[in-house]
Amino acid sequence: MKVTVSVGGTFHAFRLAEQLAARGMLHRLVTTHCPLRGERIPPDRIAVNPWPEAFMRVPRKLGFRWHAGDRVKAVAFDRWAARHVDGCDVWVGFALFSLAAQRAARAAGARTVLERGSTHILTHHALLAEEYRRWRCPATPVDRRLVARQLEEYDDAQHISVPSRFALQSFLDRGFPPDRLLRIPYGADTRLFSPGPPRGRPFRIVAVGLSLRKGTPYLLEAAGRLGLTGAQGGPDMEVWLAGAVASDVAGVLRRTRVPVRLLGALSHTELAAVYRSASAFVLPSVEEGMALSVLEALASGLPVVVTPNTGAGDIITHGREGLIVPAGDAAALADALLNLYEDEPKRRSMAEAAAATAAQWTWDAYGNRVAAAYAMLDLPA
């Protein structure tokens, strides 16, 4: 079986290409990015066109608010990628960047799989719209033409691959046929992300991603409920937040009384070091497909506090590797954090279970799941 992977960006596509290459299945990787050093993808299997990415990024770097940039990039890359579909049995494209290319691949006789790393686009926007209303934050403008493009991709795709039951259910709820859906959970780099020594006080909470989508306001509210306001007498806890601050949550961060440490954007190596220094990982997302940060935290031996909307319920069991709380419930989140803070034996047991579970969810294991799923496709004789 020969598989072409087409992606206007990176996402988890390079991990997918690596795993396909390791199994002798990669026909071509079509992308806007050159692989990083250490990524195991044969150079003669890569077709790179950096210009669509440049056309989008350069105006923004210069300070221009170019709202059409994402659409220009998607269409430009897609048209170019449509010229690289020959010779494969299975063509895998990523949502938003794949309308023309998947049609060309199907016309060339390939089976097509559309990768959607999150929920259905309409579910995605509905969940975020509710958060904008709830927190009275300025909504990010929605490009209706991009939404229409993705809906057209969904209708045209022979199969759609999602990483979790949460994401899969969003397609079923929109009437998508179940026999056209694949569920293939991701993996983590367990060589880079590994447990650190047991940690005492202060109890350090680490979260990755600062946005309404990632549920940052609920973490801040939960921390406030626990008394983390900088005043004397509160629990010996601290909150570290990694990642760039999204514009939709900047106002919430300015108003909070909770002292937090903003780490900014981190490399994977820097993030691994932060995890090894932490007591627990928290991700109260309202919308995800499957958050890679949760898998990386598990591999780092951290008990996790997450919502079902992170997709982590496919990986962990409530009370074993961590705790699962309802999305949008700051009180439940505060209770879960206090539980871990007060019960050190439980926390250590969860940390051990987290590392053991992560060992079963490596990128190599992801490659096995991909190969098994593709083997079940109805390929042309």
C-alpha positions as CSV (number, residue, x, y, z in Angstrom):
1,M,0.0,0.0,0.0
2,K,1.3,3.4,-1.0
3,V,0.1,6.5,0.9
4,T,0.4,10.2,0.1
5,V,0.0,12.7,3.0
6,S,-0.9,16.2,2.0
7,V,-0.8,19.1,4.6
8,G,-0.8,22.8,4.4
9,G,1.1,23.2,7.7
10,T,2.4,20.6,10.1
11,F,-0.3,19.5,12.7
12,H,0.5,15.8,13.4
13,A,1.2,15.1,9.7
14,F,4.9,14.7,10.0
15,R,4.4,12.1,12.7
16,L,2.0,10.3,10.4
17,A,4.5,10.5,7.5
18,E,7.3,9.1,9.8
19,Q,5.2,6.1,10.8
20,L,4.2,5.4,7.2
21,A,7.8,5.6,6.1
22,A,8.9,3.3,8.9
23,R,6.5,0.7,7.5
24,G,7.4,1.2,3.8
25,M,4.0,2.8,3.1
26,L,4.9,6.5,2.5
27,H,4.6,7.4,-1.2
28,R,4.9,11.2,-0.7
29,L,4.6,13.9,1.9
30,V,3.2,17.1,0.2
31,T,3.6,20.1,2.6
32,T,4.4,23.8,3.1
33,H,7.1,23.0,5.7
34,C,10.5,21.4,5.5
35,P,11.0,18.6,8.0
36,L,12.9,19.4,11.2
37,R,16.2,17.8,11.9
38,G,15.7,14.4,13.4
39,E,12.4,13.6,11.7
40,R,12.7,10.3,9.9
41,I,11.2,11.0,6.5
42,P,13.2,10.1,3.4
43,P,14.0,13.4,1.6
44,D,13.1,11.9,-1.8
45,R,9.6,11.3,-0.5
46,I,8.9,15.0,0.3
47,A,7.5,17.7,-2.0
48,V,7.6,21.2,-0.4
49,N,6.1,24.5,-1.4
50,P,6.7,27.2,1.2
51,W,5.1,30.0,-0.7
52,P,1.4,29.6,0.5
53,E,2.7,29.8,4.1
54,A,4.8,32.9,3.3
55,F,1.9,34.7,1.6
56,M,-0.1,34.3,4.8
57,R,2.6,35.0,7.4
58,V,4.6,37.9,6.0
59,P,1.8,40.4,6.0
60,R,0.9,39.5,9.5
61,K,4.5,39.8,10.6
62,L,4.5,43.3,9.2
63,G,1.4,44.1,11.3
64,F,-1.3,43.9,8.6
65,R,-4.6,42.4,9.7
66,W,-5.1,40.2,6.7
67,H,-8.2,38.2,7.5
68,A,-8.3,36.5,4.1
69,G,-4.8,35.1,4.6
70,D,-5.9,31.6,5.8
71,R,-8.2,31.3,2.8
72,V,-5.5,32.4,0.4
73,K,-3.1,29.9,1.9
74,A,-5.6,27.0,1.8
75,V,-6.6,27.5,-1.8
76,A,-3.1,28.1,-3.1
77,F,-1.7,25.1,-1.4
78,D,-4.6,22.9,-2.4
79,R,-4.3,23.8,-6.1
80,W,-0.6,23.0,-6.0
81,A,-1.1,19.7,-4.0
82,A,-3.7,18.6,-6.6
83,R,-0.7,18.1,-9.0
84,H,0.9,15.6,-6.6
85,V,-1.7,12.9,-6.3
86,D,-0.4,10.3,-8.8
87,G,0.8,6.9,-7.9
88,C,-0.8,6.4,-4.4
89,D,-3.4,3.9,-3.2
90,V,-4.5,6.0,-0.3
91,W,-4.4,9.8,-0.3
92,V,-4.6,11.5,3.1
93,G,-5.3,15.3,3.3
94,F,-5.9,17.7,6.2
95,A,-9.2,19.6,6.5
96,L,-9.3,23.1,5.0
97,F,-6.4,22.3,2.6
98,S,-7.8,19.4,0.6
99,L,-10.8,20.2,-1.6
100,A,-9.2,20.1,-5.0
101,A,-6.5,17.6,-4.1
102,Q,-8.9,15.0,-2.7
103,R,-11.0,15.2,-5.9
104,A,-8.0,14.8,-8.0
105,A,-6.8,11.9,-5.9
106,R,-10.1,10.1,-6.2
107,A,-10.2,10.7,-10.0
108,A,-6.7,9.1,-10.1
109,G,-8.1,6.0,-8.4
110,A,-6.9,6.5,-4.8
111,R,-9.0,6.1,-1.7
112,T,-9.3,9.4,0.1
113,V,-9.1,10.1,3.8
114,L,-9.7,13.6,5.2
115,E,-7.9,14.3,8.6
116,R,-9.9,16.4,11.0
117,G,-8.0,16.9,14.2
118,S,-10.9,18.5,16.0
119,T,-14.7,18.4,16.2
120,H,-17.0,19.1,13.2
121,I,-16.4,22.7,12.1
122,L,-20.0,23.7,13.0
123,T,-19.7,22.2,16.5
124,H,-16.3,23.9,16.9
125,H,-17.8,27.3,16.2
126,A,-20.9,26.7,18.3
127,L,-18.9,25.7,21.4
128,L,-16.6,28.8,21.0
129,A,-19.5,31.1,20.4
130,E,-21.0,30.1,23.8
131,E,-17.7,30.9,25.5
132,Y,-17.5,34.3,23.9
133,R,-20.9,35.1,25.2
134,R,-20.2,33.6,28.7
135,W,-16.9,35.5,29.2
136,R,-18.0,38.7,27.3
137,C,-14.9,38.5,25.1
138,P,-14.6,39.8,21.5
139,A,-15.3,37.0,19.1
140,T,-12.7,36.1,16.5
141,P,-14.3,36.8,13.1
142,V,-15.5,33.6,11.4
143,D,-14.7,33.4,7.7
144,R,-17.9,31.8,6.3
145,R,-16.1,30.9,3.1
146,L,-13.6,28.8,5.1
147,V,-16.5,27.1,6.9
148,A,-18.3,26.4,3.6
149,R,-15.0,25.0,2.1
150,Q,-14.6,22.6,5.0
151,L,-18.3,21.4,4.8
152,E,-17.7,20.8,1.1
153,E,-14.6,18.8,1.9
154,Y,-16.6,16.7,4.4
155,D,-19.3,15.9,1.8
156,D,-16.7,15.0,-0.8
157,A,-14.4,12.8,1.4
158,Q,-14.7,9.1,1.2
159,H,-13.5,8.8,4.8
160,I,-12.9,11.3,7.6
161,S,-10.4,10.4,10.3
162,V,-10.8,11.9,13.8
163,P,-8.7,11.2,17.0
164,S,-11.4,10.7,19.7
165,R,-14.9,9.7,20.4
166,F,-15.7,13.2,21.3
167,A,-14.7,14.4,17.9
168,L,-16.4,11.4,16.2
169,Q,-19.7,12.1,18.0
170,S,-19.8,15.7,16.7
171,F,-19.9,14.3,13.2
172,L,-22.5,11.7,14.1
173,D,-24.6,14.4,15.6
174,R,-24.5,16.3,12.3
175,G,-25.8,13.3,10.4
176,F,-22.4,12.0,9.1
177,P,-22.6,8.3,8.1
178,P,-20.7,6.2,10.7
179,D,-19.2,3.9,8.1
180,R,-17.3,6.8,6.6
181,L,-15.6,7.7,10.0
182,L,-12.3,6.5,11.3
183,R,-11.2,7.0,14.9
184,I,-7.4,6.9,15.3
185,P,-6.0,8.3,18.6
186,Y,-2.7,10.1,18.5
187,G,0.5,9.3,20.5
188,A,3.3,11.0,22.4
189,D,7.1,11.0,22.2
190,T,7.9,9.0,25.3
191,R,11.6,9.4,24.8
192,L,11.4,13.2,25.2
193,F,8.6,13.3,27.7
194,S,9.5,11.2,30.7
195,P,8.8,11.4,34.5
196,G,10.8,13.6,36.8
197,P,11.5,13.1,40.5
198,P,8.6,13.3,43.0
199,R,7.7,16.8,43.8
200,G,6.8,18.3,47.2
201,R,5.6,21.8,47.9
202,P,4.6,24.1,46.4
203,F,2.0,22.1,44.5
204,R,2.7,23.3,40.9
205,I,-0.2,23.2,38.4
206,V,0.8,23.4,34.7
207,A,-1.5,24.1,31.9
208,V,-0.7,24.4,28.2
209,G,-2.6,26.8,25.9
210,L,-4.1,30.1,26.9
211,S,-7.5,30.7,25.2
212,L,-11.2,30.3,25.6
213,R,-11.0,27.1,23.7
214,K,-8.5,25.7,26.2
215,G,-10.7,26.7,29.1
216,T,-8.2,29.1,30.7
217,P,-10.9,31.2,32.4
218,Y,-12.2,28.1,34.2
219,L,-8.7,27.3,35.6
220,L,-8.3,30.9,36.8
221,E,-11.8,30.8,38.4
222,A,-11.0,27.4,40.1
223,A,-7.7,28.8,41.4
224,G,-9.6,31.8,42.8
225,R,-12.0,29.5,44.5
226,L,-9.1,27.7,46.2
227,G,-7.8,30.9,47.5
228,L,-4.8,31.4,45.1
229,T,-5.0,35.2,45.2
230,G,-1.6,35.9,46.7
231,A,-3.1,36.6,50.1
232,Q,-1.8,34.8,53.2
233,G,-3.4,31.6,54.3
234,G,-4.2,30.0,50.9
235,P,-3.0,26.6,49.8
236,D,0.6,26.2,48.9
237,M,-0.1,26.0,45.2
238,E,1.1,27.8,42.1
239,V,-0.2,28.0,38.5
240,W,2.2,28.0,35.5
241,L,0.7,28.7,32.1
242,A,2.6,27.7,28.9
243,G,1.9,29.0,25.4
244,A,1.1,32.3,23.7
245,V,-1.8,34.3,25.1
246,A,-4.7,34.2,22.6
247,S,-6.4,37.6,22.1
248,D,-9.8,36.2,23.2
249,V,-8.5,35.5,26.7
250,A,-6.1,38.4,27.2
251,G,-8.8,40.5,29.0
252,V,-9.6,37.7,31.4
253,L,-6.0,37.3,32.3
254,R,-5.7,41.1,33.0
255,R,-8.7,41.0,35.3
256,T,-7.8,37.9,37.3
257,R,-6.6,38.2,40.9
258,V,-4.8,34.8,40.7
259,P,-1.0,35.2,40.5
260,V,0.1,33.0,37.5
261,R,3.4,32.5,35.9
262,L,3.2,33.0,32.1
263,L,5.9,31.0,30.4
264,G,5.2,32.0,26.8
265,A,5.7,29.7,23.9
266,L,8.1,26.8,24.7
267,S,10.0,24.3,22.6
268,H,9.2,20.7,23.1
269,T,12.4,20.3,25.1
270,E,11.6,23.2,27.3
271,L,8.0,22.0,27.8
272,A,9.3,18.5,28.8
273,A,11.5,20.2,31.5
274,V,8.5,22.1,32.8
275,Y,6.4,18.9,33.0
276,R,9.2,17.2,35.0
277,S,9.0,20.0,37.6
278,A,5.2,20.0,38.0
279,S,2.8,18.3,40.4
280,A,-0.2,18.0,38.1
281,F,-1.3,18.9,34.6
282,V,-4.7,20.7,33.9
283,L,-6.5,21.1,30.6
284,P,-10.2,22.3,31.1
285,S,-10.8,22.6,27.3
286,V,-14.3,23.1,25.9
287,E,-13.3,21.9,22.4
288,E,-10.5,19.6,21.2
289,G,-10.0,16.6,19.0
290,M,-7.3,15.0,21.2
291,A,-5.0,17.3,23.0
292,L,-1.4,16.2,22.5
293,S,-0.4,18.0,25.6
294,V,-2.4,15.6,27.7
295,L,-0.6,12.6,26.2
296,E,2.8,14.4,26.8
297,A,1.8,15.1,30.4
298,L,0.9,11.5,31.0
299,A,4.2,10.4,29.5
300,S,5.9,12.8,32.0
301,G,4.2,11.0,34.9
302,L,1.8,13.7,35.8
303,P,-1.7,13.1,37.1
304,V,-4.0,15.0,34.8
305,V,-7.3,16.9,35.4
306,V,-9.1,17.2,32.1
307,T,-12.6,17.5,30.6
308,P,-14.3,15.0,28.3
309,N,-13.9,17.6,25.5
310,T,-10.2,17.1,25.4
311,G,-10.7,13.6,23.9
312,A,-8.6,12.2,26.8
313,G,-11.4,10.0,27.9
314,D,-10.3,7.6,25.2
315,I,-7.0,7.2,27.0
316,I,-7.5,7.6,30.7
317,T,-9.9,6.3,33.3
318,H,-11.3,8.7,35.9
319,G,-9.6,8.1,39.2
320,R,-6.7,6.1,37.8
321,E,-4.4,8.4,35.8
322,G,-6.2,11.5,36.8
323,L,-9.6,13.1,37.1
324,I,-12.2,14.0,34.4
325,V,-14.5,17.0,35.2
326,P,-17.3,18.5,33.2
327,A,-16.4,21.2,30.7
328,G,-17.3,24.6,31.9
329,D,-17.5,23.7,35.6
330,A,-15.0,25.7,37.6
331,A,-16.3,24.4,40.9
332,A,-15.7,20.7,39.9
333,L,-12.3,21.7,38.6
334,A,-11.4,23.3,42.0
335,D,-12.6,20.2,43.8
336,A,-10.4,18.0,41.6
337,L,-7.3,20.1,42.2
338,L,-7.9,20.2,45.9
339,N,-8.3,16.4,45.9
340,L,-4.9,16.0,44.3
341,Y,-3.3,18.6,46.6
342,E,-4.5,17.0,49.8
343,D,-4.1,13.3,48.9
344,E,-0.4,12.7,48.2
345,P,-0.7,8.9,48.1
346,K,-3.4,9.1,45.5
347,R,-1.4,11.6,43.5
348,R,1.6,9.4,43.5
349,S,-0.5,6.4,42.4
350,M,-2.0,8.4,39.6
351,A,1.5,9.5,38.5
352,E,2.7,5.9,38.2
353,A,-0.5,4.9,36.3
354,A,-0.1,7.9,34.0
355,A,3.4,6.9,32.9
356,A,2.3,3.3,32.5
357,T,-0.6,4.3,30.3
358,A,1.4,6.6,28.2
359,A,3.8,3.8,27.4
360,Q,0.9,2.2,25.4
361,W,0.2,5.4,23.5
362,T,3.5,6.1,21.7
363,W,3.8,7.4,18.1
364,D,4.9,3.9,17.1
365,A,1.6,2.6,18.5
366,Y,-0.2,5.3,16.6
367,G,1.5,4.1,13.4
368,N,0.1,0.6,14.1
369,R,-3.4,2.0,14.5
370,V,-3.0,3.9,11.2
371,A,-1.8,0.9,9.3
372,A,-4.6,-1.3,10.6
373,A,-7.2,1.4,9.7
374,Y,-5.9,1.9,6.2
375,A,-5.8,-1.9,5.7
376,M,-9.5,-2.0,6.2
377,L,-10.3,0.5,3.5
378,D,-11.9,-0.7,0.3
379,L,-9.0,-0.3,-2.0
380,P,-9.3,-0.7,-5.8
381,A,-8.0,-4.0,-7.1
